[in-house]
Amino acid sequence: MSNYEYNKKYAKEWNENNTKTITIRLSNSQYEKLQNYCDSNKIARATFIKSRIADIIE
């Protein structure tokens, strides 16, 4: 097994054991506003959402 394949397998296992996924549904306008904000601030949507959640719960 190549180093790349090993790392990929390890990351998949780690994610399965240590993370959870959530799904949200946004209206088209909410999504567009979120995307525009993230684009103009050069930030990934997931990074922005996790940051805002951390601001509230931590």
C-alpha positions as a printed NumPy array, in Angstrom:
array([[  0.   ,   0.   ,   0.   ],
       [  1.372,   3.407,  -0.943],
       [  1.892,   6.108,   1.65 ],
       [ -0.915,   8.113,   0.027],
       [ -3.363,   5.211,   0.276],
       [ -2.362,   4.556,   3.899],
       [ -2.897,   8.219,   4.817],
       [ -6.229,   8.266,   3.011],
       [ -7.38 ,   5.146,   4.871],
       [ -6.141,   6.502,   8.204],
       [ -7.93 ,   9.845,   7.655],
       [-11.164,   8.052,   6.774],
       [-10.983,   5.905,   9.914],
       [-10.114,   8.906,  12.074],
       [-13.046,  10.899,  10.689],
       [-15.46 ,   8.012,  11.273],
       [-14.331,   7.675,  14.892],
       [-13.911,  11.339,  15.817],
       [-16.276,  13.51 ,  13.8  ],
       [-19.941,  13.81 ,  12.919],
       [-21.592,  15.376,   9.893],
       [-24.596,  17.685,   9.93 ],
       [-26.712,  18.774,   7.009],
       [-28.601,  22.04 ,   6.803],
       [-31.075,  23.31 ,   4.278],
       [-30.979,  26.977,   3.284],
       [-33.231,  28.974,   1.043],
       [-31.641,  29.955,  -2.251],
       [-31.252,  33.536,  -1.05 ],
       [-29.644,  32.477,   2.244],
       [-27.236,  30.221,   0.373],
       [-26.305,  32.967,  -2.082],
       [-25.706,  35.452,   0.754],
       [-23.545,  32.918,   2.583],
       [-21.589,  32.106,  -0.57 ],
       [-21.092,  35.78 ,  -1.43 ],
       [-19.893,  36.531,   2.105],
       [-17.443,  33.634,   2.047],
       [-16.188,  34.517,  -1.426],
       [-15.637,  38.181,  -0.555],
       [-13.835,  37.241,   2.672],
       [-11.889,  34.363,   1.079],
       [-13.13 ,  31.827,   3.612],
       [-14.556,  28.352,   3.069],
       [-18.212,  27.93 ,   3.999],
       [-17.425,  25.121,   6.436],
       [-14.709,  27.18 ,   8.115],
       [-17.075,  30.129,   8.492],
       [-19.896,  28.002,   9.894],
       [-17.616,  26.193,  12.37 ],
       [-16.168,  29.525,  13.485],
       [-19.605,  31.03 ,  14.131],
       [-20.75 ,  27.945,  16.024],
       [-17.604,  28.088,  18.167],
       [-18.318,  31.765,  18.948],
       [-21.681,  30.755,  20.393],
       [-21.01 ,  27.474,  22.2  ],
       [-17.526,  27.989,  23.564]])
